[in-house]
Amino acid sequence: SDYNLDCMPPHGYIHVLSLTDNIAEFKNAVNKQKISGNIDTPEGGFDAMLQAAVCQNHIGWRKEAKRLLLVMTDQTSHLALDSKLAGIVIPHD
């Protein structure tokens, strides 16, 4: 790249902030984010959705809340199991 960027290392999912009513805290968390070297954007979104669905205590879902996760993308996903080509062989629990 011709740009001197301070990127995060590739990752599948990083929990940054639990659900909150604190708008200033949310803006601060968003402003601290760096781009990632990860080039598998479509799967990254699905991994984040999976983590948001199963890690209820970290996310901060209320017990009575209806949960809605929305993904909007112009990317297409890979085929099932092609992650093995990248050496990702341990499935989610």
C-alpha positions as CSV (number, residue, x, y, z in Angstrom):
1,S,0.0,0.0,0.0
2,D,1.1,3.6,-0.6
3,Y,-0.5,4.6,2.7
4,N,1.1,4.5,6.1
5,L,-1.8,2.9,8.0
6,D,-1.8,1.7,11.6
7,C,-3.9,-1.4,11.1
8,M,-5.1,-4.0,13.6
9,P,-3.9,-7.6,13.0
10,P,-6.4,-9.9,11.2
11,H,-9.1,-11.2,13.5
12,G,-12.5,-12.9,13.4
13,Y,-14.2,-10.9,16.1
14,I,-13.3,-8.5,18.9
15,H,-15.9,-7.4,21.5
16,V,-15.5,-3.6,21.8
17,L,-18.6,-2.4,23.7
18,S,-21.6,-4.0,25.3
19,L,-25.1,-2.5,24.6
20,T,-25.4,0.8,26.3
21,D,-27.6,3.9,26.5
22,N,-24.4,6.1,26.8
23,I,-24.1,7.8,23.4
24,A,-20.8,9.5,24.3
25,E,-19.3,6.1,25.3
26,F,-20.5,4.6,22.0
27,K,-19.1,7.5,19.9
28,N,-15.8,7.2,21.8
29,A,-15.6,3.4,21.1
30,V,-16.4,3.9,17.4
31,N,-13.8,6.7,17.1
32,K,-11.1,4.4,18.6
33,Q,-11.5,1.7,16.0
34,K,-8.8,1.0,13.4
35,I,-9.1,-0.8,10.1
36,S,-8.0,-4.4,10.1
37,G,-5.8,-6.3,7.7
38,N,-8.5,-8.9,7.4
39,I,-9.7,-9.3,3.9
40,D,-12.5,-11.8,4.5
41,T,-15.2,-9.2,5.2
42,P,-18.3,-11.3,4.4
43,E,-17.4,-14.0,6.9
44,G,-16.3,-11.4,9.5
45,G,-19.9,-10.0,9.6
46,F,-21.3,-13.5,10.1
47,D,-18.8,-14.3,12.8
48,A,-19.7,-11.1,14.7
49,M,-23.4,-12.0,14.4
50,L,-22.7,-15.5,15.8
51,Q,-20.8,-14.0,18.7
52,A,-23.5,-11.5,19.4
53,A,-26.1,-14.3,19.5
54,V,-24.3,-16.7,21.8
55,C,-22.3,-14.4,24.1
56,Q,-25.3,-12.9,25.8
57,N,-23.5,-11.7,29.0
58,H,-20.8,-9.9,27.1
59,I,-23.2,-8.2,24.7
60,G,-25.7,-7.2,27.4
61,W,-29.0,-8.4,26.0
62,R,-31.9,-7.9,28.4
63,K,-33.7,-11.2,29.1
64,E,-37.1,-9.7,27.9
65,A,-35.6,-8.0,24.8
66,K,-36.3,-9.2,21.3
67,R,-33.1,-9.5,19.4
68,L,-32.6,-8.3,15.9
69,L,-29.3,-8.4,14.0
70,L,-29.2,-6.9,10.6
71,V,-26.4,-7.3,8.0
72,M,-26.3,-5.2,4.9
73,T,-23.5,-5.9,2.5
74,D,-22.6,-5.9,-1.2
75,Q,-20.2,-8.8,-0.7
76,T,-20.8,-12.4,-1.5
77,S,-20.0,-15.1,0.9
78,H,-17.6,-18.0,0.3
79,L,-18.7,-21.6,-0.1
80,A,-19.0,-23.7,3.0
81,L,-15.8,-25.3,4.2
82,D,-13.5,-23.2,2.0
83,S,-12.0,-21.8,5.2
84,K,-9.9,-25.0,5.2
85,L,-7.9,-23.5,2.4
86,A,-6.9,-20.7,4.8
87,G,-6.0,-23.1,7.5
88,I,-9.1,-22.4,9.6
89,V,-10.0,-25.9,10.6
90,I,-11.6,-25.6,14.1
91,P,-15.3,-24.9,13.8
92,H,-17.3,-22.7,16.2
93,D,-18.5,-24.4,19.4
